[in-house]
Amino acid sequence: MAFNYNHCTLVGRLTKDPEIFHIAEHKIKSVLTLAVDRPYRKDDGGTDTDFIPVCMWGPTAERSQKLLSKGSPVLAYGSVQVRNFEKDGAMQWRTEIVADNFQLLERLPKRNEDDNTSLN
């Protein structure tokens, strides 16, 4: 019996609109970054914030593009993935959350890109 468990739940705000990538013929990937405050206070009363990369695939990625925008408060859950790759002759490591799903915590109006007004 294996004792492996990889689950992560994050609550934060999007730092920018989700980016959508079309990979191969039918694969869709959404990449976003969640700003998550750490639970402790510094001596000056402020907090530190972690900027955590999150990716989603398929229908979840499509929904993220339709529902999420910069500043959206989001709960995302999935698993932690660490991958490595070579760039400029050096090994690079990237840790990210592969989200199975997300929950929009508050409905924010999407902006109309043509005239920069909110849609109701």
N, C-alpha and C positions, 0 to 999 in steps of 0.2 A: 504494500500500500504506500502510495506516495503522499507526502505531506507538503505539497506545493499549493500555494494560493496567491494569486496575483490579482488584486482588485484595488481600484483607486476611485475615490469620489472627491470632486473638487467643486467649490462654489467661488465664483469670481466674476469679473466683468471683462468683456472682450476689449482688446486694445485696438482692434481695427475690424473692418468687415471680413467675413470668411473669404479665403481665396479658394477657388474651385479649379481643379486640374482634371483634365480628361486623359486617362492613362489607358493605353491599348484601345480596343474598340468599345467596350461597354463598362469599363471601370471608371468610377468617379471618386475623386478624393478631395476632401475639404480640409484645409489647414487654417487653424486659428490659434490665437494666443490668449490665455486667460491670465489676468492680473489678480493674484490671490494674496491678500494681506496675511502676514504671520500673526499668530495669536498673542504675541507679547508686545509690550511697549518698551521703547528705548528710554534712556534717561531724560531725553528732551520731550518725552510724551508722544513722539511720532512712532510710526510702525515701519517695518521693512516689508517690501512687496516682492513676491516671486512672480516672474513672467514665465508661464508654463506652456510649452507647445502642445497642442492637442490636434489629432487628426481623426477624421471620420471617413467612412467608406460607403459607397452605394446610396441607397435611399436616405440614410441618415445624413449623408453629405449634402444631398439635394435639399432636404428640409432645412439644414443649417443655413444654406444660402437664402432661402425664402424667408426664414423667420428671424435670423440673427443679424445684428448690425453693431457697429462700434458702440461700446458703452452698455450693451445688453447684459443684465445680470443672468448668469447661467449656472445651472448645476449640470456637470458632465460626469459620467461614470464609465469606467472601462478598466483597462489594464495598463501597467507600466511596461514600456518596451525600450530596451537599450540596443542600439545598433551601431555598428562601426563601419567606416569606409575610409578609403585612402584619398587624400586631397593634397595636391602639391607635394607628393612624396612622403607625407606624414599621415599617420593614422589619426582619424577623428572619431569621437564618440558623440552620439546624440541620444539623449533621453527624452522621451515624449510619452504622452498618454494616447492610447488608441481607444477612442470612446466608442462604446457600444450604442449609447444613446445620450440624449441631453434633455433638460427641462428648462424652458424659458421661465424665469422667475417673475418677470414683470413685463407687461406689454409696452414696448416703446414704439412710437410711430416711426415708420420708415420714411426717409427723406426722398422726395422726388428729385432725381438728379438733374432734370431740365431746369427747374426754377428754384431749387433749394428751399422748398416749403414742405412742411409736414403734411402727410396724408392722413385723413381721418377715416 
